[in-house]
Amino acid sequence: MTSEEYDSISVAQVISKLAQRNLVIIDNHAVERDFNEDTLSLLGSLEASVNIHDLSLDLSGLDHVKRGSPLDLLRTLDEQNPKALSGLNFPLCYDPFPLQKFSSDSYAWTEAQGKGFCKSSMPYPVPEMRWGLGSTASTYHYFHIDANGYGTFINIDHGCKLWFLAAPKSRNYDDFASIDLYPSEFEFDEPNSNLWNLELVVLRPGTK
């Protein structure tokens, strides 16, 4: 949908739509940033020690995970055969995003403040709720469902993100409440197109 269409619908309508589908706003009017130190510094310290997934390695699972820094994403671009490197967890200490119509986390925090285990002076836990990703070309994630019931929104600063959405062929979303949704033939690193209906969304700067 367009930004104008999104702005014209109510909070209740947005929540209702998100209960059944993903929303893509196609004209967010964002300016693409260059892939350089200034852009990477938005993720935090360039020399911080973080987990970097090296998907150039012919290994499985967590064997891809190495310790590195955001600067490694830039340094590999100068190599003859650049690596496919991805950092997936850069907590953002400052929240650069205004409240969204679906920001139930912020509303819940407001209601909880001043009650048990949530003093009125406690700040909103931004690093736990806002984080960035940085990757070179040809990186990927395996199929997953975001933990803790988070509803994720994505802003692209540079490049392109291909997002595969999967829904069970039964079209019964209640199936997600059952472990039987992932039968013995489910392959963690394969499309499983025999089990899922797949849809590809292309996200670029200016889409959200």
Backbone as JSON, one array per atom type, in Angstrom:
{
  "sequence": "MTSEEYDSISVAQVISKLAQRNLVIIDNHAVERDFNEDTLSLLGSLEASVNIHDLSLDLSGLDHVKRGSPLDLLRTLDEQNPKALSGLNFPLCYDPFPLQKFSSDSYAWTEAQGKGFCKSSMPYPVPEMRWGLGSTASTYHYFHIDANGYGTFINIDHGCKLWFLAAPKSRNYDDFASIDLYPSEFEFDEPNSNLWNLELVVLRPGTK",
  "N": [[0.84, -1.18, 0.0], [0.31, 2.37, -0.37], [1.94, 5.2, 1.25], [0.06, 7.16, 1.75], [-2.33, 5.69, 1.75], [-1.85, 4.06, 3.96], [-1.66, 5.97, 6.01], [-4.25, 6.82, 6.1], [-5.84, 4.94, 7.35], [-7.18, 3.57, 10.39], [-5.77, 2.93, 13.71], [-6.9, 0.57, 14.74], [-7.66, -0.69, 12.36], [-5.19, -1.16, 11.16], [-4.02, -2.96, 13.01], [-5.83, -5.06, 12.74], [-5.37, -5.83, 10.09], [-2.68, -6.65, 10.25], [-2.94, -8.91, 11.75], [-3.49, -10.9, 10.0], [-1.85, -10.69, 7.8], [1.16, -9.47, 6.14], [2.28, -6.13, 5.86], [3.3, -3.92, 3.28], [4.77, -0.92, 2.68], [5.12, 1.15, -0.01], [6.19, 3.59, -0.8], [8.03, 5.15, 0.88], [9.73, 7.25, 0.83], [12.46, 7.35, 1.5], [15.97, 8.09, 1.58], [18.61, 6.49, -0.03], [21.44, 5.35, 1.66], [25.06, 5.44, 1.44], [27.19, 2.55, 1.47], [29.22, 2.64, 3.88], [31.62, 3.82, 6.36], [30.28, 5.8, 7.8], [27.57, 5.09, 7.56], [27.57, 2.49, 8.66], [28.25, 3.15, 11.24], [25.89, 3.89, 12.38], [24.97, 1.64, 13.54], [26.36, 1.37, 15.84], [29.46, 1.2, 17.71], [32.21, 0.97, 15.53], [34.26, -0.76, 15.98], [33.43, -2.59, 17.8], [33.23, -5.77, 19.42], [31.51, -8.32, 18.0], [29.08, -10.87, 17.08], [29.57, -12.33, 13.99], [28.21, -13.66, 11.1], [29.65, -15.8, 8.92], [28.95, -16.61, 5.91], [30.29, -17.57, 3.79], [31.69, -19.76, 4.39], [31.87, -23.28, 4.15], [30.09, -24.66, 6.02], [27.94, -25.81, 8.69], [25.01, -24.62, 10.42], [25.64, -23.09, 13.57], [28.35, -23.06, 13.21], [29.06, -21.18, 11.43], [29.29, -18.83, 12.8], [31.35, -16.29, 13.89], [33.62, -14.27, 15.83], [33.83, -10.82, 15.36], [33.93, -7.52, 13.9], [31.94, -4.59, 13.04], [33.48, -3.27, 11.12], [34.64, -5.29, 9.68], [32.81, -5.92, 7.74], [33.15, -3.95, 5.87], [35.87, -4.17, 5.23], [36.11, -6.62, 3.9], [35.15, -6.07, 1.39], [37.2, -5.04, -0.05], [38.68, -7.19, -0.75], [39.78, -9.72, -3.09], [38.0, -11.83, -3.47], [35.25, -11.17, -2.05], [33.8, -11.85, 1.16], [30.72, -13.34, 2.3], [29.24, -11.76, 4.67], [27.48, -11.27, 7.71], [25.95, -9.38, 10.21], [23.74, -9.76, 12.78], [22.7, -8.68, 15.08], [22.59, -5.78, 16.32], [22.06, -3.85, 18.8], [20.1, -0.93, 19.12], [20.73, 1.92, 20.79], [19.44, 4.32, 20.85], [16.25, 5.34, 19.93], [15.34, 5.82, 16.74], [12.92, 5.95, 15.52], [9.61, 7.11, 15.1], [6.58, 6.58, 17.04], [4.77, 3.79, 15.9], [1.69, 2.82, 14.28], [1.14, 0.3, 15.1], [2.49, -0.06, 17.45], [2.3, -1.71, 19.92], [3.96, -2.46, 21.94], [4.97, -0.1, 23.08], [2.63, 1.05, 24.05], [1.91, -0.9, 25.91], [4.05, -0.68, 27.68], [3.63, 1.87, 28.71], [1.25, 1.44, 30.12], [2.17, -0.33, 32.02], [4.03, 1.01, 33.57], [4.89, 2.19, 36.8], [3.74, 0.17, 38.11], [3.95, -3.19, 39.59], [7.3, -4.34, 39.46], [8.0, -2.52, 37.49], [9.06, 0.37, 37.68], [8.06, 3.8, 37.77], [10.07, 5.46, 36.98], [11.67, 4.01, 35.32], [13.34, 3.63, 32.22], [12.14, 3.17, 28.83], [12.92, 0.04, 27.35], [14.91, 0.37, 25.02], [17.24, -0.82, 23.6], [16.57, -3.54, 23.68], [14.39, -3.7, 22.08], [14.75, -2.39, 19.66], [16.76, -2.87, 16.96], [19.54, -3.18, 14.68], [20.65, -4.48, 11.48], [23.47, -5.56, 9.63], [24.95, -6.3, 6.55], [26.91, -7.87, 3.96], [26.78, -8.57, 0.4], [24.87, -11.43, -0.77], [24.2, -12.79, 1.56], [22.14, -14.62, 3.93], [19.24, -15.69, 5.81], [18.05, -18.48, 7.68], [14.79, -20.09, 7.63], [12.59, -18.74, 10.03], [10.73, -17.77, 12.97], [10.15, -14.7, 14.42], [11.23, -14.22, 17.72], [9.51, -14.09, 20.93], [7.1, -12.99, 20.19], [7.37, -10.67, 18.73], [6.42, -8.06, 16.54], [7.77, -7.27, 13.58], [9.23, -4.44, 12.01], [10.76, -3.11, 9.1], [13.25, -0.96, 7.95], [15.09, -0.06, 5.16], [18.39, 0.92, 4.69], [20.45, 0.71, 2.86], [21.03, -0.97, -0.2], [19.38, -4.07, -0.75], [16.76, -6.19, 0.4], [15.62, -9.42, 0.3], [12.71, -10.94, 1.12], [11.29, -13.84, 2.08], [8.09, -14.96, 2.56], [6.26, -17.32, 4.35], [3.49, -19.46, 4.42], [1.38, -21.95, 5.85], [0.23, -24.61, 3.79], [-2.27, -25.45, 4.44], [-3.62, -23.19, 5.07], [-4.57, -22.55, 7.51], [-4.05, -20.67, 10.16], [-4.02, -21.21, 12.8], [-2.57, -23.44, 13.01], [0.0, -22.77, 13.65], [0.22, -22.89, 16.34], [0.85, -25.42, 16.98], [3.3, -27.97, 17.33], [3.29, -29.84, 15.39], [3.21, -28.6, 13.0], [5.67, -28.55, 11.95], [6.76, -31.08, 10.52], [8.43, -34.32, 10.33], [9.62, -34.31, 7.83], [10.36, -31.72, 7.4], [12.75, -29.45, 6.28], [15.31, -27.63, 7.55], [17.02, -25.87, 6.19], [15.99, -25.59, 3.64], [13.56, -24.64, 1.06], [11.1, -25.98, 1.43], [8.79, -26.14, -0.16], [6.81, -27.94, -0.62], [5.36, -27.99, 1.66], [4.71, -25.4, 2.32], [3.19, -22.33, 1.27], [4.83, -19.97, -0.59], [5.92, -16.58, -0.71], [7.55, -13.91, -2.25], [8.98, -10.92, -1.16], [10.33, -7.88, -2.14], [12.43, -5.65, -0.7], [13.52, -2.36, -0.67], [15.44, 0.72, -0.2], [13.11, 3.15, 0.76], [10.93, 1.54, 0.86], [8.88, -0.15, 3.29]],
  "CA": [[0.0, 0.0, 0.0], [1.06, 3.62, -0.37], [1.97, 5.9, 2.53], [-1.22, 7.85, 1.9], [-3.33, 4.7, 2.14], [-1.54, 3.64, 5.33], [-1.98, 7.06, 6.93], [-5.69, 7.07, 6.13], [-6.58, 3.93, 8.09], [-7.08, 3.72, 11.84], [-4.94, 1.97, 14.44], [-7.62, -0.71, 14.8], [-7.61, -1.32, 11.04], [-3.82, -1.66, 10.96], [-3.86, -4.16, 13.85], [-6.64, -6.11, 12.14], [-4.67, -6.32, 8.89], [-1.45, -7.35, 10.63], [-3.29, -10.2, 12.33], [-3.67, -11.87, 8.93], [-0.93, -10.53, 6.67], [2.23, -8.49, 6.27], [2.03, -4.9, 5.11], [4.47, -3.32, 2.63], [4.54, 0.46, 2.24], [5.99, 1.17, -1.19], [6.72, 4.92, -1.12], [8.4, 5.71, 2.18], [10.53, 8.45, 0.53], [13.76, 7.31, 2.17], [17.14, 8.29, 0.72], [19.55, 5.4, 0.17], [22.75, 5.71, 2.16], [26.19, 4.68, 0.93], [27.7, 1.52, 2.38], [30.52, 3.16, 4.31], [31.78, 3.88, 7.81], [29.24, 6.65, 8.39], [26.33, 4.33, 7.65], [27.74, 1.4, 9.63], [28.33, 3.7, 12.6], [24.54, 3.96, 12.92], [24.75, 0.4, 14.28], [27.14, 1.4, 17.07], [30.91, 1.31, 17.55], [32.71, 0.2, 14.39], [35.26, -1.73, 16.44], [32.85, -3.46, 18.83], [33.31, -7.21, 19.18], [30.15, -8.83, 17.82], [28.96, -12.1, 16.31], [29.45, -12.16, 12.54], [27.95, -14.91, 10.4], [30.43, -15.91, 7.68], [28.23, -17.58, 5.08], [31.19, -18.05, 2.74], [32.25, -21.02, 4.86], [31.08, -24.47, 3.85], [29.83, -25.26, 7.33], [26.52, -25.87, 9.01], [24.51, -24.06, 11.66], [26.38, -22.08, 14.29], [29.75, -23.06, 12.83], [29.29, -19.98, 10.64], [29.36, -17.66, 13.66], [32.69, -15.92, 14.34], [33.7, -12.95, 16.46], [34.39, -9.83, 14.46], [33.47, -6.16, 14.14], [31.28, -4.03, 11.86], [34.46, -2.89, 10.1], [34.93, -6.45, 8.83], [31.89, -5.89, 6.6], [33.75, -3.06, 4.86], [37.2, -4.65, 4.82], [36.04, -7.73, 2.95], [34.82, -5.56, 0.06], [38.46, -4.76, -0.74], [39.32, -8.45, -1.09], [39.52, -10.21, -4.44], [36.77, -12.6, -3.36], [34.61, -10.72, -0.82], [33.03, -12.83, 1.91], [29.31, -13.04, 2.61], [29.26, -11.56, 6.11], [26.23, -10.72, 8.2], [25.78, -9.13, 11.63], [22.28, -9.79, 12.95], [22.23, -8.16, 16.37], [23.19, -4.51, 16.72], [21.05, -3.11, 19.57], [20.12, 0.51, 18.92], [20.53, 2.54, 22.1], [18.52, 5.44, 20.68], [15.16, 4.94, 19.04], [15.18, 6.87, 15.72], [11.64, 5.79, 14.84], [8.44, 7.56, 15.85], [5.61, 5.53, 17.33], [4.02, 3.24, 14.78], [0.3, 2.52, 14.64], [1.08, -1.04, 15.69], [3.47, -0.11, 18.54], [1.65, -2.19, 21.14], [4.98, -2.53, 22.99], [5.03, 1.19, 23.76], [1.39, 1.22, 24.81], [1.97, -1.81, 27.05], [5.01, -0.12, 28.62], [2.97, 2.99, 29.36], [0.28, 0.91, 31.07], [2.86, -1.08, 33.08], [4.85, 1.88, 34.41], [4.34, 2.51, 38.11], [3.17, -1.04, 38.71], [4.95, -4.13, 40.04], [8.47, -4.64, 38.63], [8.18, -1.52, 36.43], [9.0, 1.67, 38.34], [7.7, 4.9, 36.87], [11.31, 6.1, 36.51], [12.42, 3.11, 34.43], [13.22, 4.01, 30.81], [11.72, 2.14, 27.88], [14.11, -0.77, 27.01], [15.14, 0.54, 23.58], [18.14, -1.8, 22.97], [15.93, -4.85, 23.57], [13.26, -3.62, 21.17], [15.15, -1.81, 18.39], [18.11, -3.31, 16.6], [19.86, -3.1, 13.27], [21.38, -5.57, 10.83], [24.41, -5.14, 8.6], [25.39, -7.47, 5.77], [27.39, -7.72, 2.6], [25.92, -9.26, -0.56], [24.76, -12.9, -0.82], [23.93, -13.39, 2.86], [20.78, -15.12, 4.05], [18.81, -16.29, 7.08], [17.17, -19.64, 7.55], [13.42, -19.86, 8.05], [12.43, -18.56, 11.47], [9.67, -16.89, 13.46], [10.75, -13.81, 15.4], [10.94, -14.66, 19.09], [8.81, -13.24, 21.9], [5.9, -12.39, 19.63], [7.64, -9.35, 18.18], [6.01, -7.7, 15.19], [8.97, -6.6, 13.07], [9.17, -3.56, 10.85], [12.09, -3.01, 8.51], [13.65, 0.16, 7.1], [16.32, -0.38, 4.44], [19.26, 2.08, 4.49], [21.29, 0.5, 1.68], [20.94, -2.28, -0.84], [18.1, -4.74, -1.0], [16.49, -7.37, 1.22], [14.6, -10.32, -0.24], [12.04, -11.55, 2.26], [10.35, -14.91, 1.73], [7.03, -15.19, 3.54], [5.76, -18.69, 4.22], [2.23, -19.78, 5.1], [1.08, -23.37, 5.66], [-0.69, -24.88, 2.69], [-3.61, -25.63, 4.99], [-4.16, -21.83, 5.25], [-5.11, -22.45, 8.87], [-2.97, -20.08, 10.93], [-4.01, -21.83, 14.12], [-1.58, -24.52, 12.98], [1.26, -22.29, 14.23], [0.21, -23.21, 17.77], [1.16, -26.84, 17.14], [4.61, -28.39, 16.84], [3.09, -30.71, 14.24], [3.38, -27.81, 11.79], [7.02, -28.84, 11.45], [6.85, -32.55, 10.54], [9.76, -34.9, 10.22], [10.23, -34.01, 6.53], [10.72, -30.3, 7.33], [14.18, -29.22, 6.12], [15.59, -26.32, 8.12], [17.73, -25.0, 5.25], [15.39, -25.73, 2.32], [12.31, -23.88, 0.95], [9.94, -26.77, 1.88], [7.65, -25.67, -0.94], [5.75, -28.94, -0.54], [4.63, -27.78, 2.9], [4.39, -24.0, 2.52], [3.01, -21.38, 0.18], [5.9, -18.98, -0.44], [5.77, -15.31, -1.41], [8.78, -13.12, -2.17], [8.84, -9.46, -1.07], [11.6, -7.18, -2.38], [12.49, -4.42, 0.08], [14.6, -1.44, -1.02], [15.22, 2.02, 0.45], [11.85, 3.74, 0.33], [9.86, 0.62, 1.22], [8.92, -0.52, 4.71]],
  "C": [[0.88, 1.24, 0.0], [1.05, 4.24, 1.02], [0.65, 6.6, 2.79], [-2.32, 6.89, 2.34], [-3.11, 4.26, 3.59], [-1.95, 4.72, 6.33], [-3.49, 7.26, 7.09], [-6.47, 6.06, 6.95], [-6.26, 4.05, 9.58], [-6.11, 2.7, 12.44], [-5.6, 0.6, 14.47], [-7.57, -1.43, 13.46], [-6.23, -1.88, 10.75], [-3.61, -2.95, 11.74], [-4.63, -5.33, 13.24], [-5.96, -6.69, 10.91], [-3.44, -7.13, 9.25], [-1.72, -8.69, 11.28], [-3.36, -11.29, 11.27], [-2.62, -11.79, 7.84], [0.2, -9.58, 7.04], [1.88, -7.28, 5.41], [3.35, -4.39, 4.52], [4.07, -1.93, 2.16], [5.58, 0.77, 1.17], [6.57, 2.54, -1.51], [7.06, 5.68, 0.16], [9.31, 6.93, 2.07], [11.84, 8.5, 1.31], [14.87, 7.49, 1.15], [18.14, 7.17, 1.01], [20.91, 5.95, 0.63], [23.83, 4.91, 1.45], [26.61, 3.64, 1.96], [29.11, 1.91, 2.79], [30.55, 3.25, 5.84], [30.68, 4.72, 8.46], [27.93, 5.87, 8.56], [26.44, 3.21, 8.67], [27.78, 1.92, 11.07], [26.95, 3.91, 13.21], [24.2, 2.73, 13.74], [25.5, 0.37, 15.6], [28.62, 1.54, 16.75], [31.39, 0.42, 16.41], [33.68, -0.89, 14.8], [34.73, -2.64, 17.54], [32.98, -4.93, 18.44], [31.9, -7.79, 19.16], [30.2, -10.17, 17.08], [28.75, -11.75, 14.84], [29.25, -13.53, 11.92], [28.71, -14.89, 9.08], [29.82, -17.01, 6.83], [29.03, -18.0, 3.86], [31.76, -19.41, 3.1], [31.31, -22.17, 4.54], [30.87, -25.26, 5.14], [28.34, -25.23, 7.6], [26.23, -25.13, 10.32], [25.4, -22.99, 12.26], [27.87, -22.09, 14.01], [30.09, -21.83, 11.98], [29.6, -18.77, 11.51], [30.79, -17.47, 14.17], [32.61, -14.57, 15.04], [34.39, -12.0, 15.49], [33.88, -8.45, 14.84], [32.74, -5.66, 12.91], [32.26, -3.64, 10.75], [34.8, -4.06, 9.19], [34.02, -6.48, 7.6], [32.44, -5.0, 5.49], [35.07, -3.62, 4.34], [37.12, -5.75, 3.79], [35.72, -7.27, 1.54], [36.07, -5.23, -0.75], [39.19, -6.03, -1.14], [38.94, -8.89, -2.5], [38.23, -11.02, -4.49], [36.08, -12.23, -2.05], [33.79, -11.82, -0.17], [31.58, -12.38, 2.05], [29.19, -12.98, 4.12], [27.97, -10.87, 6.56], [26.27, -10.57, 9.72], [24.3, -8.93, 11.9], [21.79, -9.15, 14.24], [23.04, -6.94, 16.78], [22.12, -3.71, 17.47], [21.21, -1.61, 19.37], [19.78, 1.18, 20.25], [19.58, 3.72, 22.04], [17.48, 5.04, 19.64], [14.92, 6.03, 18.0], [13.8, 6.85, 15.07], [10.51, 6.34, 15.69], [7.52, 6.39, 16.13], [4.89, 5.1, 16.07], [2.58, 2.98, 15.23], [0.17, 1.17, 15.34], [2.04, -1.18, 16.86], [2.81, -0.51, 19.86], [2.66, -2.3, 22.28], [5.04, -1.23, 23.78], [3.78, 1.43, 24.6], [1.4, 0.33, 26.06], [2.93, -1.27, 28.11], [4.38, 1.04, 29.4], [2.0, 2.5, 30.44], [0.96, 0.22, 32.26], [3.64, -0.19, 34.02], [4.13, 2.22, 35.72], [3.71, 1.32, 38.8], [4.29, -2.02, 39.07], [6.03, -4.41, 39.02], [8.67, -3.66, 37.48], [8.0, -0.13, 37.06], [8.7, 2.76, 37.32], [8.93, 5.6, 36.3], [12.1, 5.25, 35.54], [12.23, 3.54, 32.99], [12.74, 2.85, 29.95], [12.95, 1.38, 27.4], [14.42, -0.76, 25.51], [16.06, -0.53, 22.99], [17.52, -3.19, 22.8], [14.85, -4.87, 22.5], [13.6, -3.04, 19.8], [16.57, -2.26, 18.09], [18.28, -3.24, 15.09], [20.6, -4.33, 12.79], [22.31, -4.95, 9.8], [24.97, -6.34, 7.88], [26.02, -7.03, 4.47], [26.44, -8.5, 1.67], [25.94, -10.77, -0.33], [24.61, -13.54, 0.55], [22.46, -13.79, 2.95], [20.52, -15.57, 5.48], [18.07, -17.57, 6.74], [15.76, -19.25, 7.96], [13.36, -19.72, 9.56], [11.18, -17.72, 11.73], [10.3, -16.02, 14.53], [10.28, -14.15, 16.81], [10.1, -13.64, 19.85], [7.59, -12.54, 21.33], [6.11, -11.03, 19.03], [7.01, -9.21, 16.79], [7.1, -6.81, 14.61], [8.62, -5.62, 11.96], [10.59, -3.28, 10.39], [12.19, -1.73, 7.68], [14.99, -0.19, 6.46], [17.13, 0.9, 4.24], [20.07, 1.95, 3.21], [21.02, -0.88, 1.11], [19.52, -2.79, -0.96], [17.98, -5.95, -0.08], [15.36, -8.16, 0.57], [14.0, -11.09, 0.92], [11.03, -12.57, 1.76], [9.36, -15.08, 2.87], [6.44, -16.57, 3.3], [4.48, -18.86, 5.03], [1.92, -21.25, 4.85], [0.05, -23.57, 4.56], [-2.12, -25.1, 3.18], [-4.36, -24.31, 5.1], [-4.86, -21.67, 6.6], [-4.0, -21.95, 9.78], [-2.96, -20.56, 12.37], [-2.99, -22.95, 14.19], [-0.26, -24.07, 13.62], [1.34, -22.58, 15.72], [0.61, -24.66, 18.03], [2.55, -27.15, 16.59], [4.49, -29.3, 15.63], [3.15, -29.95, 12.92], [4.73, -28.09, 11.14], [7.25, -30.35, 11.51], [8.27, -33.02, 10.29], [10.42, -34.57, 8.89], [10.6, -32.55, 6.36], [12.24, -30.16, 7.3], [14.5, -27.79, 6.52], [16.19, -25.36, 7.11], [17.23, -25.14, 3.82], [14.06, -24.96, 2.28], [11.07, -24.62, 1.47], [8.67, -26.36, 1.14], [6.53, -26.7, -1.02], [4.87, -28.75, 0.68], [4.08, -26.35, 3.03], [4.04, -23.32, 1.2], [3.99, -20.24, 0.4], [5.6, -17.73, -1.27], [7.03, -14.49, -1.18], [8.44, -11.63, -2.15], [10.22, -8.85, -1.25], [11.55, -5.84, -1.67], [13.73, -3.62, -0.31], [14.43, -0.15, -0.21], [13.97, 2.7, -0.12], [10.66, 2.81, 0.51], [10.0, 0.26, 2.69], [7.88, -1.6, 4.95]]
}
